[in-house]
Amino acid sequence: MDAVMTPQDLDSDHWLDRTTSLHRQLTSRAPADAVELFTRAACTLRVTIERTTTRVQTRLGNDGGLAVRTCRPNGGWGFAASGGSDAASATWALETAFASEAPSGSSEWRTTPGILIDRDADLTLLPAEHWVAWLSEANRRLVGASPIKIDAYRSWVESALVVETWVGANGAATSRARVRTWAMSLVATEGESHRHLSPLRAAARRPSDLDPAAWSAALADRWLDSPLATADQGRHRGPVVFGPEASSALIAALVDTLAHDPAFVGAPCGPGFRVDDRPGDPHALLGGGFDDAGFPTQDRSVADGRSIRHVLVGPGHYRRGAFRDPPVGRHAALHVRPPAVGFPDPAFVATGLILHATPGSDWILELEGARFAGGARTPPLRGLTAVEPAVLLKRIVGGVGPPRESDSGVRTPALLVSSLDLALRSGP
């Protein structure tokens, strides 16, 4: 950003006027319908508690910049982004976009007149003192709820006021302003079995909605109260339960990979793959009334438990991973509604997932979790498997337990995959 800003500096109308003025300056150098301008300005409060040093750290920072897309006379298009938000930065981005190779992503934006507004009613950043108290209470509940001794050795909250403005041709513009809050706790077990657990995460659409019990609920999803059995090596061939956090990563990857190719419309899926994209949900963490190319959004049924019904491409589905990225077709706010199924026995329970996806080949899944059999569980295990995405899609058969919303905006319960062949190794 060009200068240090406070929350009071992020007036949505001011940034709409400013971005419109910058766009007008750019169109003096290029045809008006050949230039799209996107700006982002954010003020972020971060509060960190480190138990090992009993330190509390607070930081108020800024983030943002602008991005330009252009249509070239030869029919191609370009893109460039800058960390600045002044006229010089916009001019540089315009010239660079005209000279750059076309990146992957969308090459269209809205040109119909009209300003679309999507602003939260409450745009207040709560003070650091509030979050210090919140973190202390959340950690107290977390430690008290755990069936084993744990240590929340580092925790933080990050709350951000973000103003995003988009301007196209013919008076087309959008203005979005929102406050979102994320929290994370790094946790380790105490005693001889000392090991680090996967980070516990929580997020909320409104800061006041962030529940101090969220980490406790996330910890309960890991079924840590089952008795330990002898470490199990070798292989697991059978049902795998993906915990809510691992399920959210799996569902997002499947939707953003398979459901973006029109050829997959009508492709079969398992009965547990019932997924809607609901950008208009007023309670969703992400989404909103328009996408990042200025088009109005609409809710879609992605899959109904029998087949893929719609793909998330085209107007209404363009999303930017960051302001420095051109918009691409992807989900906004996924809701997974599988039929309820019982907990299988035996089963591998995955509380963490690292997914390696290569187009046109099998996915590599690295699972962190444990094997459950007869009411007992093994010590921590990692499972490794390769599976074709289309096959994985058909093996999602149902949901276990209540749904939870992840910090990536996916709302899902734990999901049961009927069968995977995992190579197992011990260790956290």
Secondary structure, 3 states (H helix, E strand, C coil): CCCCCCHHHCCHHHHHHHHHHHHHHHCCCCCHHHEEEEEEEEEEEEEEEECCCCEEEEEEEEEEEEEEEEECCCCCEEEEEECCCCHHHHHHHHHHHHHCCCCCCCCCCCCCCEEEEEECCCCCCCCHHHHHHHHHHHHHHHHHHCCCCEEEEEEEEEEEEEEEEEECCCCEEEEEEEEEEEEEEEEEECCCCCCECCCEEEEECCHHHCCCCHHHHHHHCCCCCCCECCCCCEEEEEEEEECHHHHHHHHHHHHHHHCCCHHHCCCECCCCCEEEECCCCCCCCCCCCECCCCCECCCEEEEECCEECCCCCCCCCEECCCCCCCCEECCCCEEECCCECCCCCCEEEEEEEEEECCCCCCEEEEEEEEEEECCEECCCEEEEEEECHHHHHHCEEEEEEEEEECCCCCEEEEEEEEEEEEEEEECC
